[in-house]
Every structure is written in structure tokens, then in C-alpha cells.
Amino acid sequence: MALNVHVTGVSGLIGDVVYAHLAAQPERYTVTGSGRRFGSSSRVAPGRPLSCPPERFRRADLADLDAMERAFEGAEVVVHMGAIPDPEAPLEIIVPSNVVGGYNALEACRRQGVRRIVYASTVMTDWGYRFDEPYKAIGEGRFDEVPDDFRRVTHLDPTRPTEPYSASKVWGEGLCRAYADGHGLSCLCLRIGGVNHEDAPGSAAGGALWCSQRDVATVTELAVNAPAELRFDIFYALSDNRYRWLDAEHTRRVLGFEPADRAEDAIAR
């Protein structure tokens, strides 16, 4: 029997990519989507139609708990991609979508008996490490100053958000922990790297924390299907980039994720 999966934020780039990937396997998944409006956001490639058809779309603002609960009706797994993904957005914009919206997504899951939520976090929860070497050198493209055996930041290291957007995702991860422990909801957090509609990083320095569309779809599907006993965890979702300074071994070991793409190859195309 096909698994009922609901994807929030299907008008956004990553939500659209994930929806399309899952919906292409109707023998495995019955997929619905939701968003504040029907239509692609500005982050989606120009001219690309929304992958979620109207009959599968449920209009729901993240700040509206009742609407979110209705949207999740019948879902077994929710992939929560909906958010304001802008590190320059002011707090008054971040709070309704990311803080209140994150709570609403989890509470709607609880009320509807959803068994798992895959929560879209971000590598920017660790953005503050870019002030330290050798991560600063990587970000500035000074690769000759980066030792071959440099230490990668792991999901067990303290988070270092730098603005309201990344801080809201740290809060969301904490709330996932609370719902996993307090309500038995399986909450798997993906710290997703830079995904863009060009599907290629702009430079080698910018490609350190890049994630291809194919890889983000794959790792999300692996999280959807992770063992039921996996109650809470945090995973980096990144392609196999040479100067990736966030650890990928935990994602590989627990979810079995083997990235298909590398920033260096994408730049060369």
C-alpha cells in the first residue's frame, strides 16, 4: 500500500523538487501538498510549473493551525519544507512562518496522528563557524591554506546561528526534540545545504555547502523511510563536495545516504 506523504511549502524550490520526486513513484507514495498560495515561488526556475496539481493541493498558511491540521488529514508522514528561507528577513516576517509555523506543523501532526515529520532545517544553524579557520578560508576560497585533514563540524557540536532565520531553525530543531520525547512523534531534522534553481554552485567557495536537487530529494526520501524506531535525529543534507566542512558520515551511516553529485563537477558543466 502506498505511503501517504504530505509536503508543505510545495510552491518553494525544495518543496517542489521533493514533491515531484515522490509523486513520480505512485506505487510507493500518495502525495499531497500545501502552501499559502497555488503557484511557484520566485526561487523556482522561471517558467517551471508547480509539480503539485490543483487536486492534490491544500491551501494552508503556516500561521493558521486549523488550516494546517486540515491539510495534514490522512497523512502518515509530513515533509515540512514550508518556511521563509531568507537570512536577511526581519524578525517580524520570520516569526509567523518559521517560529509559529514550525510549532503549528508539529502540533498539527500530533493532532492528526501523523507518525513522522521530516523537518527542513538548514546548514545555517552552524553559519557562525565561518568566522573560524579553516572554515573562513574555505568560504573565502583560500583553499591552499586548508589542511587536508581539517576537522568537520558535526551535528553534535553547538549550533551557531547568525540571524533570526537560522535561529528560528535552531528553535525548530529544539521543538522537534520536545515533540519526539513528549508525544512520541518521529522527528528527523535535515540541515539542508544551498539548493538553487540553476542546480549548480556559483563558485568553488560557494560550493562547499551546496546540495543538488537530486541529492536533496534522495536524502529526504531516505528520511521518510527511515526505521520507525528512529525517534529523533539531525542530519546534514549536502552533496559530496571537496571542501564540505560539515560532517556527512552520520547521514551516510544512519540513513544510508550516498550523494550522487559534487559541486566541483557541477561547476565544470
N, C-alpha and C positions, 0 to 999 in steps of 0.2 A: 504494500500500500504506500502511496506517495506521501511524503512528509509535508505537512502544512507549514510553510515558512512565510512570515510577513517581513517586508523590508521597509523601514521608514526612510524618509529622505530620498525617495526614488527620482525626484526631479534634479538631484545633485549628481555630480560626476561619478563618485564611487558607488552611491546607491544605485544608479542606473547600470553601471558595469556589473555589479553583483546581481541585481535583478535579472539582467539579460543572461548571465552565466547560469543561474539556477533554473530560470524558465526554459532554457534550451534543453533541459533534461526532464521532460514531463513525466517520464516513467519513475523518476525519483522524487520530484518535488512538485507540489501545487503551491504557486507563489502569488501573493498579493502584495500590494504596495500602498504607501500613503505619503502624503505631503500636504503642505499648506495650499498648494495650487497644482493644477494639472498642466504640465509643460516643463521643458528643460530649463535649467538654470544657466547663468552666464558662464559657469565653469565647464559646461559640456561643450564638445566640439560644435562649432557653428553648423547649423543645418541638420544635426543629428536628432531624429525624432525620439520621443520618450519611449523606452523599451516596454514599460508597463502600459498595457492597453486600457482604455477607459473602463471596461467592465471589470478589470482587476484592481482599479484604483479606488482608494478610500480617502476622501478629503479629511484631514485632521491636523490642526495646529498643535505643535508640541506643547504649548502652554495650556491647552484645553484637556484636562484629564478625562472628562467624559467622552470626548471625541476620540482620544487615544484608546480608551477601553473598548469603544465600539469597533475601532479599526483592527484591534487585535483579536476580535472574536473568532474562534475556531483555530487560531494559530497554536502550533506546538513549539515552534522556535521563532523568536523575533531577532532580526538583524537590525540593530539600531544605528543607522547611518545618519539620521537627521540631526542637524546642528548648524550653528553659524560657524563656518570653518575659517574665520578671519582673525589672525593675530593682531590686526590693527583696529578691530571693532571695539567700541567703548563698552563699559560695563553694562550700561542700561540696555544695550542690544544683546549682549551675551547672556544676561540673567534669564530672560523669559525662555529662550530656546535651549540653552545648554545646561543651566542650573535647574530651573523649574521643569524644563522639558526632559532632562535626564531623570529627575525624580518621577515625573509622570509616566515615562516609559517603563520604569521598573515597577511602579505601583500598578499600572495597567496590566503588566504581566502577572503580577500576583493575583489581582482580582479575576483575571481570565483563566488562571490555571496554566499559563504558559510554563513549560518546563525549563527552557533555556533562553537567555538573551546573549547575543554576541554584541558587545558594546564597542563602538568605534571610538577609541581614544586616539592619541597622536604621539609621534616621536617628540613633539614639542613639550611634553611633560618633562623632558630632560634637556631642554634647549640651553639651560644655563651652563651646562658643561662646555659649551662652545667658547666660554671665556677662559678655559683652562687649556694648557698644552697636553697632548699634541692635537686635541680636537680643534683648537683655534687655528693651528697650522693647516689642518685639513680643510677647514671652512674658507681659508684664505688662499688655498691652492699651493701652499708651500710644502709640497709632497717630499722634497728632498730632505726636509727636517723631521719627517715622521719615521720613527724606528719601525722595523719590520715586525717586532714583537710587542707593539703597543697594546695596552690593556683596553678592552672594550667595556663600555658601561653595560651593566646588566639590569634586569627588571628588579633585582633585589637592592640596588643602590638607591639612595634617597632621590626623590624627584626634585627637579629644579625648574619649575615654570618661570616664565619671564614676563607674563602679562595676563590679563583676565581670561583670554581664550584658553591658554594652556593650563591655567589654574583651574578653570571650570572642568577640564578633563581629569585633573587630579581628583577633584571633588567627586566626579562621576565614578571614577575607579573606587574611591572610598565607599560610595553608596552601594556599588555593586558588591563589595565585601560585606556590607551590612545586610543586604538582601540575601546573599548566599548563606550567611551564618544565621540570620534571624528568621528567614522564610523558606530556606531550602531551595531557592531558585538558583539554577546553574548560571553563573555569570562569568563569561570569558571575555576579557578585555584585549583588544587588538590595538597596539600603538602603531598606527599606520604611518608610513613614510610619505614622501612627496609624490602624489599621483597627479598627473596633468593630462589635459585632453590631447596634447601632442604625443604623449606616451614616450617621452624621451627627456632626459635632463638637459638643461641649457648649457652645462659645463661639467668638467670633471669634479670640481669642488662642490658644485650643487648636486652632483650625482651621488655623493656619499650616502645620503639617506633617501635616495629615490626608490620608489616602488612602481613597477609596471602595472598596467591594468590587468594583465593576465595573472600576475603574481598575487595581487590583492584579491582577485576573485577566487583563486585557488586556496589561499590561506583562510579566507572567510568560510568557504565550503568545508574545509577541514575542521574549523571550529564548530560549525553547525553539527557536524557528525562525530565530534569527539565523544569518548566514552561517557556514559551517563553519570558515572561516579565522580567525574571531574567537576567539582562544585565551584571553584574559583581559581582563576589564574590570569596572568598578564603575559602577553606575547608581543614581540616586535614583528611587524609585517613589513619586510624590506626585501628588495631584490639582492642578488649576490654581488654587491658592489665591492670593488677592491678596497676602498677606504671607508667602508661602512664601519662606524665606530660604536654602534650599538650591537649587542650580542644577539646572534641568531641561533645559537646552539640549543637554547631552551625551546624555541619554537620548533626546531627540527626534531628534537628528542621527544617532546610531548605530543605534538600534532602530526609529526611526520612530514613537515613542510620542506620541500626541496625547491628553492626558487628556480624558475626557468630562464630568467633574464638577468643581465648585468648592465649597469649604467655605461660602462666602457663600450660595450657592444652597441648599445642604443645610440650613443653619441656618434659612433663611427658610421651609422647607417646613412 
